[in-house]
Amino acid sequence: MKLLVTGGAGYVGSVCAAHLVDAGHDVTVLDDLSTGHADAVPDGAEFVKGDVGEAADDLLADGVDGVLHFAARSLVGESVQRPELYWQGNVVASLRLLEAIRRHGTPRLVFSSTAATYGEPEQVPIREDAPARPTNPYGASKLAIDNMITSYAVAHGLAGVSLRYFNVAGAHGRFGERHVVETHLIPIVLQVASGDRESMQIYGDDWPTPDGTCVRDYIHVDDLAEAHLLALAHAEPGRHAVYNLGSGTGFSVREVVEACRAVTGHPIPTVVAPRRSGDPAVLVASSEAAAAALGWRPTRTDLATIVGDAWRFTQLRHGVGPAGPAQRPSATRTPRATVDLARCPLVSLSTDCGGSPGHGVGHRWSRRLIRGACDAGSDVAPARGAGRRVFSAAVSGAAPARRSGRRAARSGGCPPRRGRAASR
Ligand SMILES: NC(=O)c1ccc[n+]([C@@H]2O[C@H](COP(=O)([O-])OP(=O)(O)OC[C@H]3O[C@@H](n4cnc5c(N)ncnc54)[C@H](O)[C@@H]3O)[C@@H](O)[C@H]2O)c1
């Protein structure tokens, strides 16, 4: 399938994009790099730098079979202090994406929802029919998007699936968690083991749990990615399905720290701090619905595997440890194409930059990719009608040949910009 992956330069999105490419899909990543990293876009995927709310319309105009929508702001604390960022960046941007989906008849959407839509659970494990009462603007923004998708499915026949993740963890080779502001437990604990922090804080050891620390459900990011592929395959027109995704097992903070000590061999000092308000004692998913409807079964549910994969990724980032085929340093693995849409406004539909006469709107953004490379100073040698393929060869360093003037224009090369530049 031809797929648009928003947020595919982030943690979960990059791993899912890698799985999608491996499964043979034609993947374009759209990401504004606000929290993501260009070198996290997997080989074989095209990369467009831009905002979901602004760029999706043009990308979907080419005819896309489905959207996987990971792009979001997702810091709970920030959402409490600056809710406007979440209503704008999550809700408004997603509404624009849904409008683009409707306008261009994109049939499928798989959306990254969250356990935060439920708030404080009345019952554990949490099922999809539990009351959705988010306790912060982040969770509320995700619930609002879920509700929008339901209405678009009913009114416009969209095949929608929302996947409500619990605590995503682990890594997939060189793809892993690299948040600048890290709030997730396992990477924080591993930062202590790798010397980036002196100790880690445990927020409360007097919770009503077996060892007094909070219990959470950790889902391996590879299991999560597999659920996305299944969701894509099972999405039904006119229906919005919602599935919780967790391993179904809860681990306490102390158990996670112990697992990290065992994997890393580091003592990992801990400091007990007061409870944080709004932290539920136990959050564990019931993933029975996903198992029944999608045939999804998580297989990497033990902490040793989850922490082990995350630790290998951490070591790789620090230049330590073996570099297997999927773990080569990122500098040697460039995405097929990198374009900053902010620097690359809509160019004239003439043939001054890639594509061939007669390809028209269908190749509009192939030309845009090439224009972006030209603006960025890349050597680009596109041939007639092969803009995307040849551009990709050029940015990955294959024998570039600069052309200019009329010859370039005839062959689809990049003469100086001319023609109409439409604002977007
Ligand atoms: N990581 C978890 O444990 C977890 C749990 C539940 C839900 N989720 C959801 O999963 C998704 C991915 O989470 P993650 O941990 O990979 O986060 P992340 O920050 O690593 O990835 C988000 C990506 O989206 C991009 N982005 C953000 N706003 C954008 C916009 N308006 N336009 C284009 N790109 C934009 C960022 O640059 C980043 O690359 C998010 O929607 C998040 O809410 C994550």
The ligand as an ORCA input file, in Angstrom:
! r2SCAN-3c Opt
* xyz 0 1
  N       5.591      6.613     23.678
  C       4.540      6.222     24.388
  O       4.677      5.549     25.419
  C       3.146      6.566     23.921
  C       2.045      6.125     24.690
  C       0.763      6.423     24.243
  C       0.576      7.126     23.074
  N       1.650      7.571     22.369
  C       1.407      8.339     21.144
  O       2.203      7.777     20.114
  C       2.616      8.800     19.205
  C       4.113      8.741     19.056
  O       4.727      8.939     20.317
  P       6.308      8.979     20.459
  O       6.634      8.549     21.839
  O       6.913      8.293     19.306
  O       6.549     10.547     20.363
  P       7.700     11.327     19.562
  O       7.701     12.711     20.122
  O       8.979     10.566     19.581
  O       7.143     11.334     18.078
  C       6.211     12.271     17.615
  C       6.686     12.732     16.257
  O       5.707     13.609     15.691
  C       6.363     14.764     15.180
  N       5.358     15.839     15.224
  C       4.762     16.371     16.318
  N       3.855     17.293     15.955
  C       3.885     17.347     14.592
  C       3.171     18.083     13.608
  N       2.213     18.979     13.950
  N       3.441     17.890     12.309
  C       4.401     16.994     11.927
  N       5.101     16.243     12.822
  C       4.851     16.429     14.131
  C       7.569     14.972     16.069
  O       8.592     15.707     15.451
  C       7.990     13.521     16.345
  O       8.891     13.052     15.366
  C       2.096     10.104     19.775
  O       0.895     10.421     19.107
  C       1.823      9.784     21.226
  O       0.794     10.591     21.752
  C       2.927      7.310     22.761
*
